[in-house]
Each structure stands twice: as C-alpha cells, then as structure tokens.
Amino acid sequence: MGVGGISIWQLLIVLVIVLLLFGTKKLRNMGGDLGGAIKGFRSSIKEVKAGDSDSDSEDPETADQQAEATQDDLADVEATEDVKTEKV
C-alpha cells in the first residue's frame, strides 16, 4: 500500500492520464508558472517583514497626526447627490 491506501500502480496510471490530457509542454509551463508564483510570494513576504521592522522605529506621534489628517479629510467630504428613500 502506498500513500493513503493508493498503490504505486494507481499513482502511475493517474500520472499517465494527466500526461495524455495536458501534454508535457503544458505541464512544464504550469510548473514554471507555479515556481515563479512561489518565488514572488516569498520575496513579497521578505519585503513585508523588512517593512514591519522599519515601521516599528517610526514615531508614534507621526502616526497619530496622519490618522487625524485622514479624519479631517473624511469630514470635508460632502454628498454630491440627494438620496431618496421610499417607504415600504
């Protein structure tokens, strides 16, 4: 018995069917795309971790000032269109 009750022969039959359906060229391209996606994911995780260590050293007052400025910007927004409601 193989992995999870599947024998090696069953795995080989599935592999042959997949090769017949997709072909080796398409499988090679899919493998390359998957590898590139994993590589991009890992590099983005490293960038996020590097960015987190930089943001820890940031002044907390600066973050509060940015939050207040954002709140002021939101307060300045006015409705441009009247909203009509219907009673049901």
C-alpha distances in whole Angstrom, upper triangle without the diagonal:
4,7,8,6,6,5,8,10,10,11,14,15,16,17,20,21,22,24,25,26,28,28,28,31,31,27,29,32,30,28,32,33,30,31,34,34,32,35,37,36,36,39,40,39,41,44,44,43,46,48,48,49,52,53,53,56,57,61,60,63,62,59,62,64,62,61,64,65,62,64,67,66,64,67,69,67,69,68,69,69,70,68,69,67,67,68,66
4,6,6,5,4,6,9,9,9,12,14,14,15,17,19,19,21,23,24,25,26,25,28,28,24,26,29,26,24,28,29,26,27,31,30,28,31,34,32,32,35,37,35,37,40,40,40,43,45,44,46,49,49,49,52,54,57,57,60,59,56,59,61,59,58,61,62,59,61,64,63,61,64,66,64,66,65,66,66,68,65,66,65,65,66,64
4,6,5,7,8,12,11,9,13,15,14,15,18,19,19,21,23,24,24,25,25,28,27,23,25,27,24,23,26,27,24,25,28,27,25,28,31,29,29,33,34,32,34,37,37,37,40,41,41,42,45,46,46,49,51,54,53,57,56,53,55,58,55,54,58,58,55,57,60,59,57,61,63,61,63,62,63,63,64,62,63,62,62,63,61
4,6,9,11,13,12,11,15,16,15,17,20,20,20,22,25,25,25,27,27,30,28,25,27,29,26,25,28,28,25,26,30,29,27,30,32,30,30,34,35,33,35,38,37,37,40,42,41,43,46,46,46,50,51,54,53,56,56,52,55,57,55,53,57,58,55,56,60,58,57,60,62,60,62,61,62,62,63,60,61,59,60,60,58
4,6,10,12,10,11,14,15,14,17,19,20,20,23,24,25,26,27,27,31,29,26,28,31,28,27,30,31,28,29,33,31,30,33,35,33,34,37,38,36,39,42,41,41,44,46,45,47,50,50,50,53,55,58,57,60,59,56,58,61,58,57,61,61,58,60,63,62,60,63,65,63,65,64,65,64,65,63,63,62,62,63,60
4,7,8,6,7,10,11,11,13,15,16,17,19,21,21,22,24,24,27,26,23,25,28,25,24,28,28,26,27,30,30,28,31,34,32,32,36,37,36,38,41,41,41,44,45,45,47,49,50,50,53,55,58,57,60,59,56,59,61,58,57,61,61,58,60,63,61,60,63,65,62,64,63,64,64,65,62,63,62,62,63,61
4,5,5,7,9,10,11,13,15,16,17,19,20,22,23,24,24,27,26,23,25,28,26,25,28,29,27,28,32,31,30,33,35,34,34,38,39,38,40,43,43,43,45,47,47,49,51,52,52,55,57,60,60,63,62,59,61,64,61,60,64,64,61,63,66,64,63,66,68,65,67,66,67,67,68,66,67,65,66,66,64
4,5,5,6,9,10,10,12,14,15,16,18,20,21,21,21,24,24,21,23,26,24,22,26,27,25,26,30,30,28,31,34,33,33,36,38,37,38,41,42,42,44,46,46,48,51,51,52,55,56,60,59,63,61,58,61,63,61,60,64,64,61,63,66,64,63,66,68,66,67,66,67,67,69,66,67,66,67,68,66
4,5,5,6,9,10,11,12,14,15,17,18,20,20,20,24,24,21,23,26,24,23,27,28,27,28,31,31,30,33,35,35,35,38,40,39,41,44,44,44,47,49,49,51,53,54,55,58,59,62,62,65,64,61,64,66,63,62,66,66,63,65,68,66,64,68,69,67,69,68,68,68,69,67,68,67,67,68,66
4,5,5,6,9,10,11,12,14,15,17,18,19,20,23,23,20,22,25,23,22,26,27,25,27,30,30,29,32,34,33,34,37,38,38,40,42,43,43,46,47,47,49,52,52,53,56,57,61,60,63,62,59,61,63,60,60,63,63,60,62,65,63,62,65,66,64,66,64,65,65,66,64,64,63,64,64,62
4,5,5,6,9,10,11,12,14,15,16,17,17,21,20,17,19,22,20,19,22,24,22,23,26,26,25,28,30,30,30,34,35,34,36,39,39,40,42,44,44,46,48,49,50,53,54,57,57,60,59,56,58,60,57,57,60,60,57,59,62,60,59,63,64,62,63,62,63,63,64,62,63,62,62,63,62
4,5,5,6,9,10,10,12,14,15,15,15,19,19,16,18,21,20,19,22,24,22,23,27,27,26,29,31,31,32,35,36,36,38,40,41,41,44,46,46,48,50,51,52,55,56,59,59,62,61,58,61,63,60,59,63,63,60,62,65,62,61,65,66,64,65,64,65,65,66,64,65,64,65,66,64
4,5,5,6,9,10,11,12,14,15,16,19,19,16,19,22,20,20,24,25,24,25,28,28,28,31,33,33,34,37,38,38,40,42,43,43,46,47,48,50,52,53,54,57,58,61,61,64,62,59,62,64,61,60,64,63,60,62,65,63,61,65,66,64,65,64,64,64,66,63,64,63,64,65,63
4,5,5,6,9,10,11,12,13,14,18,17,14,17,19,18,17,21,22,20,22,26,25,25,28,30,29,31,34,35,35,37,39,39,40,43,44,45,47,49,50,51,54,55,58,57,60,59,56,58,60,57,56,60,60,57,58,61,59,58,61,62,60,62,60,61,60,62,59,60,60,60,61,59
4,5,5,6,9,10,11,11,11,15,14,11,14,17,15,15,18,20,18,20,23,23,23,26,28,28,29,32,33,33,35,37,38,39,41,43,43,45,47,48,49,52,53,57,56,59,58,55,58,59,56,56,59,59,56,58,61,59,57,61,62,60,61,60,60,60,62,60,61,61,61,62,61
4,5,5,6,9,10,10,11,14,14,12,15,18,17,17,20,21,21,22,25,26,26,28,31,31,32,34,36,36,38,40,41,42,44,46,47,49,50,51,53,55,56,60,60,63,61,58,61,62,59,59,62,62,59,61,63,61,60,64,64,62,64,62,62,62,64,62,63,62,63,64,62
4,5,5,6,9,10,12,15,14,12,16,18,16,17,21,21,21,23,26,26,26,29,31,31,32,35,36,36,38,40,41,42,45,46,46,49,51,51,53,55,56,60,59,62,60,57,60,61,58,57,61,60,57,59,62,60,58,62,63,60,62,60,60,60,61,59,60,60,60,61,59
4,5,5,6,8,9,12,11,9,12,14,13,14,17,18,17,19,22,22,23,25,27,27,29,31,32,33,35,37,37,39,41,42,43,45,47,48,49,52,53,56,56,58,56,54,56,58,54,54,57,57,54,56,59,56,55,58,59,57,58,57,57,57,59,57,58,57,58,59,57
4,6,5,5,6,10,9,8,11,13,12,13,16,17,17,19,22,22,23,25,27,28,29,31,33,34,35,37,38,40,42,43,44,46,48,49,50,53,54,57,57,60,58,55,58,59,56,56,59,58,55,58,60,58,57,60,61,58,60,59,59,59,61,59,60,60,60,62,60
4,6,6,8,11,11,11,13,15,15,16,19,20,20,22,25,25,26,29,30,31,32,35,36,37,39,40,41,43,45,46,47,49,51,52,53,56,57,60,60,62,60,58,60,62,58,58,61,60,57,60,62,59,58,62,62,60,61,60,60,59,61,59,60,60,60,62,60
4,6,9,11,10,10,13,14,14,16,18,19,19,21,23,23,25,27,29,29,31,33,34,35,37,39,39,41,43,44,45,48,49,50,51,54,55,58,58,60,58,55,58,59,56,55,58,58,54,57,59,56,55,59,59,56,58,56,56,56,58,56,57,56,57,58,57
4,7,8,6,6,10,11,10,12,15,15,16,18,20,20,22,24,25,26,28,30,31,32,34,36,36,38,40,41,42,45,46,47,49,51,52,55,55,57,55,52,55,56,53,53,56,55,52,54,57,54,53,56,57,54,56,54,54,54,56,54,56,55,56,58,56
4,6,6,6,9,10,11,12,15,16,17,19,20,21,23,25,26,27,29,31,32,33,35,37,38,39,41,42,44,46,47,48,50,52,53,56,57,59,57,54,57,58,55,55,58,57,54,56,59,56,55,59,59,57,58,57,57,57,59,57,59,59,59,61,60
4,6,5,6,9,10,10,12,14,15,16,18,20,21,22,24,26,27,29,30,32,33,35,36,38,39,40,42,44,45,46,48,51,51,55,55,58,56,53,56,57,54,54,58,57,54,56,59,56,55,59,59,57,59,58,58,58,60,59,60,60,61,63,62
4,5,5,6,9,10,11,12,14,15,17,18,20,21,23,24,26,27,29,30,32,33,35,36,38,39,41,43,44,45,47,49,50,53,54,56,54,52,55,55,52,52,56,54,52,54,57,54,53,57,57,55,57,56,55,56,58,57,59,59,60,62,61
4,5,5,6,9,10,10,12,14,15,16,18,20,21,22,24,26,27,29,30,32,33,35,36,37,39,41,42,43,45,47,48,51,52,54,52,49,52,53,50,50,53,52,49,52,54,51,50,54,54,52,54,53,52,52,55,53,55,55,56,58,57
4,5,5,6,9,10,10,12,14,15,16,18,20,21,23,24,26,27,29,30,31,33,35,36,37,40,41,42,44,46,47,50,50,53,51,48,51,52,49,49,53,52,49,51,54,51,50,54,55,52,54,53,53,53,56,54,56,56,57,59,58
4,5,5,6,9,10,11,12,14,15,17,18,20,21,23,24,26,27,29,30,32,33,35,36,38,39,41,43,45,46,49,50,52,50,48,51,52,48,49,52,51,49,51,54,51,51,54,55,53,55,54,54,54,57,55,57,57,59,61,60
4,5,5,6,9,10,11,12,14,15,16,18,20,21,22,24,26,27,29,30,32,33,35,37,38,39,41,43,43,47,47,50,47,45,48,49,46,46,50,48,46,48,51,48,47,51,51,49,51,51,50,51,54,52,54,54,56,58,57
4,5,5,6,9,10,10,12,14,15,16,18,20,21,23,25,26,27,29,30,31,33,35,36,37,39,42,42,46,46,48,46,43,46,48,44,44,48,47,44,46,49,46,46,49,50,48,50,49,49,49,52,50,52,52,53,55,54
4,5,5,6,9,10,11,12,14,15,17,18,20,21,23,24,26,27,29,30,32,34,35,36,38,40,41,45,45,48,45,43,46,47,44,44,48,47,45,47,50,47,47,50,51,49,51,51,51,51,54,52,54,54,56,58,57
4,5,5,6,9,10,10,12,14,15,17,18,20,21,23,24,26,27,29,30,32,33,35,37,39,39,43,44,46,44,42,45,46,43,43,47,46,43,46,48,46,45,49,50,48,50,50,50,51,53,52,54,54,56,58,57
4,5,5,6,9,10,11,12,14,15,16,18,20,21,23,24,26,27,29,31,32,33,35,37,37,41,41,44,41,39,42,43,40,40,44,43,40,43,45,43,42,46,46,44,47,46,46,47,49,48,50,51,52,54,54
4,5,5,6,9,10,11,12,14,15,17,19,20,21,23,25,26,27,29,31,31,33,36,36,40,40,43,41,38,41,43,39,39,43,42,40,42,45,42,42,46,46,44,47,46,47,47,50,48,50,50,52,54,53
4,5,5,6,9,10,11,12,14,15,17,19,20,21,23,24,26,28,29,30,32,34,35,39,39,42,40,38,41,42,39,40,43,42,40,43,45,43,43,47,47,46,48,48,48,49,52,50,53,53,55,57,56
4,5,5,6,9,10,11,12,14,15,17,18,20,21,22,24,26,27,28,31,33,33,37,38,40,38,36,39,40,37,37,41,40,38,40,43,40,40,44,45,43,46,45,46,47,49,48,51,51,53,55,55
4,5,5,6,9,10,11,12,14,15,16,18,20,21,23,25,26,27,29,31,32,35,35,38,36,33,37,38,34,35,38,37,35,38,40,38,37,41,42,40,43,43,43,44,46,45,48,48,50,52,51
4,5,5,6,9,10,11,12,14,15,17,18,20,21,23,25,26,27,30,31,34,35,38,35,33,36,38,35,35,39,38,36,38,41,39,39,42,43,42,44,44,45,46,49,47,49,50,51,53,53
4,5,5,6,9,10,11,12,14,16,17,18,20,22,23,25,26,28,29,33,34,37,34,32,36,37,34,35,38,38,35,38,41,39,39,43,43,42,45,45,46,47,50,48,51,51,53,55,55
4,5,5,6,9,10,11,12,14,15,16,18,20,21,22,25,27,27,31,31,34,32,30,33,34,31,32,35,34,32,35,37,35,35,39,40,38,41,42,42,43,46,45,48,48,50,52,52
4,6,5,6,9,10,11,12,14,15,17,19,20,21,23,25,26,29,30,33,30,28,31,33,30,30,34,33,31,33,36,34,34,38,39,37,40,40,41,43,45,44,46,47,49,51,50
4,5,5,6,9,10,11,12,14,15,17,19,20,22,24,25,29,29,32,30,28,32,33,30,31,35,34,32,35,38,36,36,40,41,40,43,43,44,46,48,47,49,50,52,54,53
4,5,5,6,9,10,11,12,14,16,17,18,20,22,23,27,28,31,28,27,30,31,29,29,33,32,31,34,36,34,35,38,39,38,41,42,43,45,47,46,49,50,52,54,54
4,5,5,6,9,10,10,12,14,15,16,18,21,21,25,25,28,26,24,27,28,25,26,30,29,27,30,33,31,31,35,36,35,38,38,39,41,44,43,46,46,48,50,51
4,5,5,6,9,10,11,13,14,15,17,19,20,24,24,27,25,23,27,28,26,26,30,30,28,30,33,32,32,35,36,36,39,40,41,43,45,44,46,47,49,51,51
4,5,5,6,9,10,11,13,14,16,18,19,23,24,27,25,23,27,28,26,27,30,30,29,32,34,33,33,37,38,37,41,42,43,45,47,46,49,50,52,54,54
4,5,5,6,9,10,11,12,14,16,17,21,22,25,22,21,24,25,23,24,28,27,26,29,31,30,30,34,35,34,38,39,40,42,45,44,47,48,50,52,53
4,5,5,6,9,10,10,12,15,15,19,19,22,20,18,22,23,21,21,25,25,23,26,29,28,28,31,33,32,36,37,38,40,42,42,45,45,48,49,50
4,5,5,7,9,10,11,13,15,18,19,22,21,19,22,24,22,23,27,27,25,28,31,30,30,34,35,35,38,40,41,43,45,44,48,48,50,52,52
4,5,5,7,9,10,12,13,17,18,22,20,19,22,24,22,23,26,26,25,28,31,30,31,34,35,35,39,40,42,44,46,46,49,49,52,54,55
4,5,5,6,9,10,11,15,16,19,17,15,19,20,18,19,23,23,22,25,27,26,27,30,31,31,35,37,38,40,43,42,46,46,49,51,52
4,5,5,6,9,10,13,14,17,16,14,18,19,18,18,22,22,21,24,27,26,27,30,31,32,35,37,39,41,43,42,45,46,48,50,51
4,6,5,7,9,13,14,17,16,15,19,20,19,20,24,24,24,26,29,29,29,32,34,34,38,40,42,44,46,45,49,49,52,53,54
4,5,6,7,11,13,16,14,13,17,18,17,19,22,22,22,25,27,26,28,30,32,32,36,38,40,42,45,44,48,48,51,53,54
4,5,5,9,10,13,11,10,14,15,14,15,18,19,19,21,23,23,24,27,28,29,33,35,37,39,42,41,45,45,48,50,51
4,5,8,9,12,12,11,14,16,16,17,20,21,21,23,25,26,26,29,31,32,35,37,40,42,44,43,47,47,50,51,52
4,7,9,12,11,11,14,16,16,18,20,21,22,24,26,26,28,30,31,33,36,39,41,43,45,45,49,49,52,54,55
4,6,9,8,8,11,12,12,14,17,17,18,20,22,23,24,26,28,29,33,35,37,40,42,42,46,46,49,51,52
4,5,5,7,9,10,11,13,15,16,17,19,21,22,23,25,27,28,32,35,37,40,42,42,45,46,49,51,52
4,5,5,6,9,10,11,13,14,16,17,19,20,21,23,25,27,30,33,35,38,40,39,43,43,47,48,49
4,5,5,6,9,10,11,12,14,15,16,18,20,21,23,25,28,31,34,37,38,38,42,43,46,47,49
4,5,5,6,9,10,11,12,14,15,17,18,20,21,23,27,30,32,35,37,37,41,42,45,47,49
4,5,5,6,9,10,11,12,14,15,17,18,20,22,25,28,30,33,35,35,38,39,42,44,46
4,5,5,6,9,10,11,12,14,15,17,19,21,24,27,29,32,34,34,37,38,41,42,44
4,5,5,6,9,10,10,12,14,15,17,19,23,26,28,31,33,33,37,38,41,43,45
4,5,5,6,9,10,11,12,14,16,17,21,24,26,29,31,31,35,36,39,41,43
4,5,5,6,9,10,11,12,15,16,19,22,25,27,29,29,32,33,36,38,40
4,5,5,6,9,10,10,13,15,18,21,24,27,28,28,32,33,36,38,40
4,5,5,6,9,10,11,13,17,20,22,25,27,28,31,32,36,38,40
4,5,5,6,9,10,11,15,18,20,23,25,25,29,30,33,35,37
4,5,5,6,9,10,14,16,19,22,23,23,27,28,31,33,35
4,5,5,6,9,12,16,18,21,23,23,27,28,32,34,36
4,5,5,7,11,14,16,19,21,22,26,27,31,33,35
4,5,5,9,11,14,17,18,19,23,24,28,30,32
4,6,8,11,14,17,18,19,22,24,27,29,32
4,6,10,12,15,17,19,22,24,28,30,33
4,7,9,12,14,15,19,21,25,27,30
4,6,9,11,12,16,18,22,25,28
4,6,7,9,13,15,19,22,24
4,7,9,13,16,19,23,25
4,6,9,13,16,19,22
4,6,10,13,16,19
4,7,10,13,16
4,7,10,13
4,7,10
4,6
4
